[in-house]
């Protein structure tokens, strides 16, 4: 700050605390400095100073002219100013469960005012939600307040269906604020309750945790009769299991972490599937001709093209064919993993006046999927993680050598504060226990950050190992 510089050279003692704080705030908002303070939450040292400086230095809602969103009816861009006079618009950024209050939705209000006991529109579901009470949160204490205004952060209670990332707004002025994108879980863990008493509480506890955390998923594996929890990494699942014990008093046994592989096909082929069953009385009959291939790059789910002309298959049976393929995609032909993307074109077939029904065409689609995918060169996809390791220079060679052993693909290296920052892409299956190994290699001086990047084709030897493991498990069961 030029004025402060002049004052400093003239008389340093004339500079006031207010002038320093104003200069710091201006530089923080411009993005030219990042304020840092020392402290320890464990001993509660420096926390009050940090909160005071948050209030003094960081931008207030009024420093941002407006928040941009879209009109859900017209998809046109609209904005809201941080004013009480604007229509209400807020973002639910966290769902939590309190033993006394119930489900809380932590909400940031960007414009307008929400009164306790009033209704808001959830633009994701299109439903109205009644907000019975509003709380100002102080750590684990809740102070009831009458309203939530522009710029405020609070927790709302009484809703039926609000999820993380939902936009809440005035019914007569709908807006969709930028929502959060949550990646699919990449690692699974089988868990089971230690006692029957825990079994009753486990389902309820997992449902609450899944509601709070969109990157955490729970499913029941019918093949192994196990409950499988999935998340973004080893640490994520360790914390979930710890919370089950600490917050919900549920003790669990857990299996080894399992990678969430996926499958896809690499060729486009034509296939004809005829489904016919006769067991006295009315039979079952469906006949479909399809072209099946990999989905377009960057797309998810099934792209179903109906090219039936001339009524070779009645219109009412077409949705059943699509449904059959959607269901079949949950279980691939290699090792039973999900097929995330597929393109199917239905172009011919036939039916029977009496024996054909929706169920027959759905079954024909499922059989067609399995037979066609086997011929279309199926491959296994494995999750690839983006890894960043910060290590002292003398340990760089050992760290890089270890990553090469783990099938890592180096993407670059740079110096930062007398340490090397190594960037790489590494398959998740090779990263179990990596933090412990990294500490051993570097005598505890290196740190790492890992996040999901993308799915890529697994090498043949890995595919063979995974398929053989699945087959041996099926035989054992």
N, C-alpha and C positions, 0 to 999 in steps of 0.2 A: 504494500500500500504506500503510494508516493507520499501522502501527507504524513503518515506515521514515520516514514524514513526521515523526512525533514525534521519532525519533532525529535526523533531519536538523536540526531546529530546536534540539535540546538540544546535540548534538555531532556534526557531520557526519563527523568522523574515526573515530567509533565504529562506523560502518556497515561490515560485513565484505563481502568479495566473495561469500561464500556466500549472505548475505542478499539481495544484489542479484540473484544468479542465481535464487534460489528465487522472488523476487517476479516476475521476468521470466517464469519458467516458468509460474507460476500464471496470469498475464495472457495468455500465449500460448495456453494450453490453453482458457481461457475465450473466446478469440477477440476480446479487447478490444484487443490490439496485434498488429502484424506485425513481428517482429524483422528488421532489415536490417543487413548488414555490407558494408564496402567491400572490393574485391579485384580481382585480375586473373588469370584462369586462364592467360593467355598468358605472363605473367612469374612465375606460381606465387606471387603475392603474396596473402596473406589467406586462402588456401584452407584451410590447417590450422586457422586461427581459426574459419572458417565450420563446418568439420567438428566442431570441439570444441563449438561452440554448438548444432549439430544434436543432439549427444548431451546437452547440458545443458538445452536449452530445449524441444525439440519433444516431443510426447507419445510415450510408449513403448507397446508393445502392451498392457501391463498397465493403461494408463489407459482402455482401451476394454473394457467389461465382456464383450462377446461380439460375434461376427460372425454376421449373419443370412443364412440361405440357404433352399433348399427341398429337400424330399425328392423325387428324380426319379421314384420309384415312386408316391407318393400326392399329390404337389404341395402337401403341407402344409408350413407354415413351420417351420424348425428352426434352432437356433443352436449355435455352438461357442465355448467360453470359451478364452482364450489360456493354455492349460495343457498341460503334457506328458502329463497323465493323460487328456485327451480323445482321441477318435478323430482320426486325422490328416486335415487339410483344408488345401489350399493352392491358390493361383491362379498359373497360368503367365502372366506379363504381357509377356514378350518372348522371341522366338526369334532366336538369332544363330548364325552359322557361324564356327567357329574353324579355321584351316588345320591345326592340330595335333590338336585334340581332336575336331573334327567339330561336329555340331549341339548347341547348348546351349539349354536352356529356363530362362530366369531365373524363379525361383519364390519367392513369398512364402508362408511357412508361417503359418497362422492358429491351428492347434491341433495337438496330438499331436506325434509324432516319426516321421521317415522315416529308416530305416537304409539305407546304401549296399548295393546288391545285392538289395533287397526289391522287392515289387510294389505298384503303386498302381492305382486304378480311374480311368479318364478318363470322366467322366459324359457328355461330349458324344458320344463314339463308343461307349460301353458296353464298351470293351475294357480288358484289363489291360495295364499297361506296366511293364516291368522297368527300374528305375533302377540302372544298373551302378555309376555313380560320382556323387559330389556334390562340388561345388567352392565354396569361398568366393572371391568375385571381388575382386581388387584391380587396378582399371584393366584392363590387358590381361594380367594374370597370374592364374593359377588356383592356389589352394592346396587340395589334396584334404582333405576332412573326412569323418568317419565317419557323421555324422548331421545332419539338418536339423530343428530343433525349433521349437516355437511362437514366433512373433515374429522368426524368422530369415529372411534373404533369401540365397538361394544359386542356383547353376546346376546343373541335373541333366543327365546324359548317358546315352545308351544306349537311349532311347525310339525307337519307330517312328513314331507319329502323335500328336504334341502340337502344338496351334496356340495362337496368342495368344488369351488369354481363357478357356482351358480350366480346369476345376476338376479337381484331382487329390485323391483321398481314399482312405481305407481301404476295402477291398473289402466289409467287413461293415457299414459305416456310410456309405452313399452320401449325398452332399450336392451341390447345385449352388449355387455362390456367384454373386453378380451378375456377369454377363459384360459384355464391352465391345461396344458397338454401332458398327459401322464403316460409314460412308456409302459409296455407290457412287462410283467415280472419275468425274470430270466433264471431264477433258481428256486427249486422246490425242496420241501422237507416234510417227511412223513412224521406225524406226531400221534400219540395215543395217550389217553388219561391213565394215571397210575392206579386209580381206584374207580369203582362204579359211582361213588359220590362225586368225583371230579368229572365223570363223563356227562352228567346232567348239566354241569356249569360250563363245560368246555364250548359247546355249540353257541351258547348265549355270549360268552366272552369273545369268541372269534368273530361273531357277527358284529359286535360293537367295534372291535378293532378294524374290521374291514370297512365299516362305515366311516370311521375316522380317517383312514389312510387309503386313498384310491390306488396306490401302487402295491397294495397287499391284497392277495386273493386267496380264497379258501375253496377247495373242491373235494368231493368224495370220489376216490378211485374204486370203481366197482370191481375191477379185475383183482386188486389186492386187498379190498375191503379196508382201505386206510384213508384217514383224513390227511390231505396234503395241503400245506400252506406254502404260498409262493410269494417272493419278494424280489428286491433289487440287488441283493447281495447277502453274503454270510452275516455281516454285522446287523443288517436289517432284521433278519430272522432271529438272530441271537437276542436282540432287544425285544422282539415280539414274545419270544418264549419267556424272557425275564419279566415282561409286563404281565403275562398270564399268571405267573407266580406271585408277583408283588401286588398287583392291583386287584386281580380276580381270585387269588388264592387257589389256583388250579395247578396241580403238579402234573408234568407230562414227561413221558419217555419220547425221545426223538431219534430218527434214523439219520443216516449220512445225507448231506445235501446232494440234490440231484439237479442236473442242468435241464432247463426247459428247451429241448430241441424242437425243431419244426421240420416239416417235409414239403417238398414241392416236386413238380414234374418239369422236364426240360424239353419235351417234344410235343408237337400237336398231331394228334392222330384221329382217325374216324373209327367209330365202334358201333356195332349193333347189338342190342341186348333184348332177348325175348324172355319174358317171365311168364311161365304157365304152370298152373297147379290144378290137379283134378282129384278130389277126394270124396266122390259121391255127392250128388246134388250140384249146386252152383259152384263153379271153379273160379280160378283167378287167371287173368290174362292181361298182359301189357307188352307192347313191342315199341322200342324207341331206337332211333338212329341219331347219333350225336357226333359232334366234333369237340374234342376236349384238349385243352392246352394250358400252359402257364398263364397266370394273370398278367396284366400289363404292369410294367415297372412302376413302383410307387403306389399301387392300389392294394386295397385290403378286401377280403371277402370274395363272394361269388359274383362274377359278371355273367348273367344268364341271358342268352339271346334266343328269342323265339322266332324261328324261321319256318314255322309250319304253315303251309298254304293248302287250300283245297279240303281241309277237314280230315286229313289222315289220322289226326288225334283230336278229339273234341276239346274245345276251349276249357271246359271245366276241369280237365285232367292236367293241363299245363302247369298250374301252380304246384301240383303234387310232385311233378318231376323236379321242379326247382327246389322244393322243400327237401326231397330225397337227397339231392346233391349237397345242399347246405348241411344236412345232418351228417352225411358221409364224410364231409371235410374235417369233422372233429377227430377222425381216426384215420391216419395215413396207412399206406400199404407196406411200408418198409418196417417201421417199428412202432406203429400206433400213435405217432405224434400228429398234432394238428397240421392241416394244410392251410396256410393263411390266405392264399390268393389263388384263384382258379377262373378260367374262362370256359364256358360250356355253350355250344350252339346246338340247339335241337332243330333238326331240319326234316325229319321224316319219321314214320312209324305206322303202326296199325292198332286197331282195337277190336274187341268182340262186343256185340250188342248186349249180351247178357252177362258175360264173365268179367268184363273190364270194370274197374272202379278206381277211386283215388288211391286206395292202399296199394293196389297192384302196380300202378305207375310210380308211386313213391319207392316201392321195393325194387322195381326195375332200374330206377335211377341209382339206388345204392349199389346194386350188383354191377351196373355199368361203370360206376366210379372205380370199384375195386379192380375189375378186369382191365379197364382201359389204362388206369394209372400204372399197373404192372408193366404194360407194354410201352409206356411213354417215358421210360428212363427216369424213374424216381430217384431223388437225391435227398440227403439229410442236410439240414441247415443248422448251424450252431451259432449261439450268440457271441458276438465279438465286442470286447470292452475297450473303451478309450482309457488309457492309463497315462498318468503323469507322475514321474518319480523325481523328487528333489534329493540329490545325494552329494556328499563331499566329492571333490575331484578325484581323490586317490581311490575311491571305491567305484568310480564310473565303469571301469572295465569289467569288474565282477558283476555289477548290476546288469550291464548289457549282455554279458555272457549268459546270465541266468534267464533273461527275457528271451534270448535266442533258443535256449533249451525248452522254453515254454511255448514255442511256435509264435513268438512275438514278431510283429512287423514294425521295424523302427521308422518313425516319421520325422524325427528331427531332434536336435539337441541345442541348448543355448545356455549361456552363463547368466546367473542371477545372484548377486550378492555372494560372490566367492563359492557358489555351488553350481552344479550342473543340473539342468532341468531336462530330463529325458522324456520324450513323448513317443508312445507306441500304441499299436492296436494288438490285443492279445485275446485268444479264445478264453471264454469264461471257465471251461472245463479244466484249464491248466492253472487257474488262479486260486484254487482252494488252499488256504493256509499261507498265502503269499506274504501277508503283513509280517508274520512270524519269521519267515525265511529272509525277508528283506532286513529285518532287525539283526538277524544273525550275520548276514553278509557284511553289513555296514556298522556293526557294533552299536546298533540302535540310533544311528545319526541320520538315517534317511527317512523321508516320509513319502507317502503315495496317495494319489486321488484316483478313484476309478469310477467310471460311469458307463452305462450301456451305450453302444454306438450303433450297431446294425446286426443283421443276420447274414451269414455267408456260408457257402458250401463247405461242408466238412470233408477232410481228406478221406480217401478210400479206407485206410486202416482204421480211422476213428469210426467211420460208418459201420465197418464190419464188427468192431468191438461192441458198439451200441446195439446193433441188431442181434448179435449173439447173446448179449446180456439180457435183452428183452425176451428172446426165445427160451433161454434157460429158466428165466423167472416164471414164464407161462407154464413150462413143463413142471416146475416145482409146485406151482399152485394146483 
